[in-house]
């Protein structure tokens, strides 16, 4: 498949007007300009994430002088807008740049993993050769590293004891990435290393030999890790000692510090330190710096950092009981929550040297209270996917995928929570005890009628939103992602991908 953007279709920033996410009067922020139809069902997608300005932030600017002139700009020109789509048994790469037309690339997973959908994919950059981007994708519990320039898989890695649920690339060191899995763990990988060919586990006392425990324990296994490039350098373990006690669904690297936030099926949000990870020794961590399952009432599906100590998470609808009855249940809307991690200043005090090893106390990794809720907004129960991206102006945009449309929110416009007012001060009423006892009936089963709720205390009113209707979707929209700093929108349906560009005024 050969697809490219024509010269007239290139994404060009319009500096004469404010962007759509800062203009409440903009009723139509995006215009559909391309649709791609597929025979196989689509499961995930990822846009090429970097631009010409990204070089100054990657590796803290270490590659800036080496590639500041032509090579980096040419690579960005070749791959800007490239789209990776995971289908059954294969990964499809569609370069949409018109500067150097390329044919679409279709890569199939090895035979042993066939009949397995590609459920997660992410773009990475090797440290030694950043001009050849890589794609990391998963089929089941196996990781694959694809070089789209050469069109071949250059590595595969095993280690997880369950299906991989997400792949997250480090924002400033894109040769590092982490994977979350249904085996309750999160694994951190380094693409500058080669796979471990033997067990490299810590000892399991009283034995002095390396343990042969496998993935369910957060360790390596006795067989080789894989081939090609990439090595697991650390595991954030699951279990009652402090880790997740159910499937881990998503993760996010901190933008400036050696921290990872994770969330999962156990309703918990956790923040881990990986500063002690070493390339020469496999590390494992089972006690996070923060853990709480009181932020959401149901499974937490995604987590993202907004600043050094502020995060945004979203949850699925929660199954609730009325009056404690098992036979009277209902679904409460899921929520998008912005909260501040108060413990950040304790572990990273301003103006002081940061230690290499962090260790919290029991109140940190068992239901920590070191957070404050900033905003909590309800999500429609039809929500299928939530994506958060940072624009070229620094604003964070939330894309909420519904069966037939995509709702877009600027998180800067989210309102604070509505706090319940204090009850008015009243004199206690005088009770006639004799009269009350005469009216008590043991068989009185009458219940008060439910009163309509007019104000939801603890939640925020809905903020300004923009809505993009997907033509012909018929309830098939699965996910959506934003790219080009908020100027490009991609909607993923079961067998169709729609590409939208910003409507210029």
N, C-alpha and C positions, 0 to 999 in steps of 0.2 A: 504494500500500500504506500503510495507516494502522496503526501499531503504537505503543502507549504502555504504560508501566508503570502499573499501578493503584496507588492510594495504599498498599495493603498490600504492594506490591512494591518500594517505594522502598528504596534502600540506606541503612541507618542503622547507624552505628557502635555497637557494644556495648561500652561502657567498663567494664562490670562484670566482664568476663572478658578474659584475654589473647587477642590475635588468633591465628588458626589457625597462622600461620607461626612462632609462638613457643611452641606447645603440641604437643609430640611425641605426646601421647596422643590428639589429635584425628584420628580415622581417616577422617572424611568432612568435608572442609573446605568443599565446595560442594554446592549442591542445584540441580538443573535446574528452571527455571521458565518457559522459553520456547524454542520452536524456530521457525525461519523457513526455509521451503522455497523453492527457486528453480528456474526452468527452465534458466537459463544456468549454466555452470560458474563457480564463484567462484575468484579467484586471489589476492586480498589483502584485508586489512581494517585499519581503524584506529579506535580509540575516541577520543572527545573527551577530551583529556588534562587539562583544567584544573579547578580547584575554586575555592571562595570564598577559600581561603587562598593561592592562587597569585598574587594581585595584588601581594603584598608582595615577591615574588621577581622578577616580570616587570619588565623594564626597570630593574632595581635599585630598584624602588619609585617610579619617576618618575610613574606614573599613579595611585598610591595615593590621594592627596588628591582627585583629580578624580573618581574612580569608587568611593570607599570606601563610599558609602551604598547607594543603591538600584540604579543602572544595572548595575553589575557582578554583583550578586547575582541580578538578574533574568535577565541573559544566561546565567549559569551554570545557573540553574533551567530555562531554556528548552532548553539544549543538553546538559546532563549525561546521559551515557549514549548520546549520539548515535553512530551506527555508520555508517561509510563502507565500502562493499564494492565491490571492483573485479571486474567481469565482462567478458565478451567485448563489446568496442565501447562499454561504458557504465560509469557509476559510479552506484551506488545509495546514497542517504543515508536512513537510518531514524532519526528522532528518537524516543527512547524515554521522554522526559520527559512526565509527566502534568500539569505546571503550565500548559502552553499546548499543547494537542494540535495537531500538525502532520501533514500528509500526507507520506508518503514521497516522495522526490524521485529521479527517474530522468533522468540526463543522458547523452546519446549523444555520442561523439566525432565530429568532422567526417568527411565522406565519404572524404577522402583517407587517413584512418587507420583505416578500418573493416577488419574481420577481424583486428584487433589487440587482444589482451587488455590490460586495465588491470592492470599488474603491480606498481605502487607507488603509495601514497597517504599523505598526511600532513595534519594540521590546522595552520593558521597563523593569526596575528593581525596585521592591519595596524597600524602604529604610530599613524596618525592616527584610525582608527576601530576600536578594539579590541572594540567591542560587536557587530561583525558578523564572526564567524569566517569564515575562508576554507579551502578545500580545494585542495591541490596534488596533482595526479595525473599519471601518465604513460601514454602509449600509444606503444609503440616508443621512438623517440628524441625525441618531442615532449612538452613540458610544457604542462599546462593549469591555469589558476587558476579555481576555481569559487566563486561567492558563493552559498552555500546559502540565505541569507535571501531573495535576489532570484530564486534558481533559474536563474541564467544564468552562462555562462562569460565572465569579464571579462578574460581574457588568455591568450595562448598564446606559448610561447617555444621556439625551436630553438637548437641549438648542438652537442649531442653527435653524434658520428659513429657511434654504435652504440646498441643498446637500453639504456634506463635500468634499472638493477637495484635501486636503493633511493632513497628520499627521506627526508631527516632534517631536522627542524626544530630550530632553536637553542633550548636550554632556557630561556634568560632573555630573549632578543631574538627572539620568534617571527615577526618579519618577515624574518629571515634563514633560509635553508635551503640545503642542499647536495644534490647528486645524484651518484650513482656510475653508471658505465656500463661496457659491454663495450669501449669505445674506449680503455681504460686510464687514463681521467682521472676527476677529481672536480671538479665545478663548483659555485661558491658564488654564490647569488643574493640580491638585495635587492628586496623588494616595495615599497619606498618610491620606487623609481625606475621610469622608463618604459624600454621596450626600446630598445637602440641601433639606429639606422636605417642606419648605415654602418660600414665597417671601422674598428676602433679598436685595431689590433694594434701591437705594438712594431716597430721597424724591423728588417729582416733584412740585416745588413751584407753587402756594402758599400753597399747601397741606403739612401737616406735617407727613402724613402717607407714608409708602413705596409705590413706584409706582408699578402698576401691569403690566407695559409694558413688551412686549415679546421680542423675539430675534431680530426683525428688528430694534429695538432701541438700541441694544447692551446691553440689560438688561436681567434679569432672567425672569421667567414666574410665574404665580400664582399657577401652579400645581407643584408637587414634581419633583426634578431634575432627579431622577432615583433611583437605588438600588445597593447594594453591596459596591464597593469602588470607589473613585474618586469624585472630586468636582471642579467646575469651580471657580477659584479665581480671574479672571479678564477678561475683554473684551476690545479689541482694536476696537473701534467703527468705523463704516463707516459713510459717509455723507460729506456734503460740508464744515463742520467746520475744516476739516483737514484729515479725514479718507479716505479710498478708496470709490470711487463712482461707483464701479462695483464689480464683483466677485473677491475675493481674491484667487489666484491660488497656492501660495507657500509661505513658511516662512523659516527662519533659525535663530536659537539661536546663540548669540555671544559666542565665545569660553571661554571668561574670564569675561565679564561684563554682567550686567542685561539689555541686549538689545535684540530686535528681529527685524529682517529685513523681510519685506513682499513685495509682488509684485502681480500685478493683471491685470485684463482685461482693466482697465483704463489707461494702459501704465505707471503706476506710480510705483516707488520703494520708500518704506518708511522705516524709522528706528525708532523704538519705545523704550521707557524706561519702564520697569516693576519693577523697584526697589522699588516702593512704595506699591507693592502688599502685602497684609497681609492675613494670613490664617484665621483671625478672622473676616474679613470684605471684602465683595465683592467690587471690584474696577473696574472702567471703565476709559478708556483714549480715548480721541478723537483728540488729537493734538500730532503728532509725533515730534521727534527731527530733522527729515530730510524727505523731500518729493520732488520728481522731476519726471515729465513725459517727460523730455527732453533727457533722456539717450537712449530710444528706440522709434521707430516710430509705433510699434504695441504692442499687449498685451505681457506682460512680464510673462513668464511661470515658470521660476525658479530663485532662488537667493541662494547664498552660501557665507559664510565668508571665506576669504583666510588668513587674519591676523586681527589684532585689528582694522584697519581702511580701509581695502581693501576688496572689494566684487567682485564677478563675477555673472553676470546675462545673461539670454538668452531670445530672443524674437521670436515670430512667423513672417512669411513673412508679409510685410506691403502692403496694397492696396493703390497705388499711382495714381495720375492723371497727364497726360501730358498737359502742357501749360494751366492748370486750367480747362480743359474740362471734363465734367461728362461722356461723351461717349467715352473717350479715356483713359482707365485705364490699369494698369499692376501691377504685384506683384514684390516688391523689396525683395531681400533675407533678411531673419532674421539675427540677429547678436548675437555673444557672446561678451560681453563687460566686461572688467576689469576696475574698477574705484576706486578712493580713496575718502573716505568721509573726507573732510578737517575739518569739525566741531567736529570730535572726540576729538582733542586736546583742544578745547574750553570747552566741557562739562566734559572732564576727564583730567585736566591738570596734568602733571607729578609732583609727589612729593607733591601734595596737597590732603587734605582730601575730599572725595567725598560726596556731600550732598545726602540726602535721596529723595528729590523731585527735578525733573528736569522739566523745563518749557522753551521751546524755544520761539522765537518771530515769528511774522507773516511771515517773510522771510525764516524761517526754515520749516514751515509746509505748505506753499503755494509757490510752484515752487522755491525751494532753489537752489542757485548757489554755495553751499558749497561742490563742488565735482570737481574732475579733471579726465578726461578720460585717461587711461593708454594704453589700447589696445582694438581695435574693429575689429572683424573678421566676415566675412560672413558665414552663414550657408546654406547648400543646402536646397532648398525648400521642398525636400522630408523628411526632418528631422522629426522624430516622438517622440523622447525623448532625453533628455540630463541629464546625471547624473555626479555629481562631488564627488570624494572621495579622502581622504588623505591616502597616503601609509605609510608603516613603516619607510620610510626614510624622511618623511615630505613633499614629493612632492604631488602636487594636480593633479589628472588625470581626464580629461573630457572624458566621454564615450558618443559618439554621435550615436544614433540608426537610421539607414536607413532601407528601406524596406527589403533589402537582406543582410545587413552587419552592422558591428559596427566599427566606426572609433574612435581611441584612441589618445588623445593629452596630452602631459605634459604641463601644463599651464606655467611652468617656461620657456618654449621655445617660448611663444607667443611674437610676435614682437610689438614694439610701432607703434602707428598710423602714417600714411604717411601724413605729413602736407603740404598743398599747398604752393609753394614758393611765395615770394613776387613778384609782377609784376615788370618788368624792368622799370627804370626811362626813360621817353622819353619826348621830347619837345612836347607841344600840337600842333596838326596840324592846319594849317591855313585853315579856312573854307570860301568858296565863297558862301555867303548867297543867292545872287541872282541866282546862278546856282542851288543850292539845291532846292529853291522854284519852279523853272521851271520844275523840275523832280518829284515833289510830285504829286501823284495821289490818290484821295480819295477812289477809288474802287480797289486799289492795294491790293490783298489778297494773293500774293505770300509769301510763307514762306521759310525760310532757311532750307535746308535739314539737317537732323540730322547727326552730325559727330560722328563717333565711339569713344567711351570713352576708352582710353588706360590706364589711371591711375585713380584709385578711391581715391581721396583725403579724408582724415578723417578715412580711414580704414587701417587695417594692412595686410601685405602679409601673406599668409598661412604658418603655421609653420610645423615642422616635424610631421608626423602622422604615425600610425600603423593601419592596416585594418584587420579585422577578418571577413571572408566570412562565412555566415551561410548556410550550405548545405541544400538543399530542402526547403528553406524558402518560395520561390514563393511570395515574397512581403508581408509576414505576420509578420515580426518582429515588435513588439510593443514597447519594452523597453529593457534596459540592466542595470545591476548593477555590481559593482566591490566589492569584499570582500577579506579578509585575507591580507589586506595591499597592494592590487593590484595584488595578486597572483591567484585569482579566479574570473572568469567572468561568469555571468548568463545572458542568452538572453531569453526574454519572447516573444513567438509568440502567436497566437490566441488560439491554442490548443496544444502547445508543449513548453517545457522548455528545453533548452540546457545548460549544465554545462561544462565549460571549465577550464582547469588548465594551469598554466604557463609552457611553453615549456622550459625545462631545457637544458642547453648547456653542 
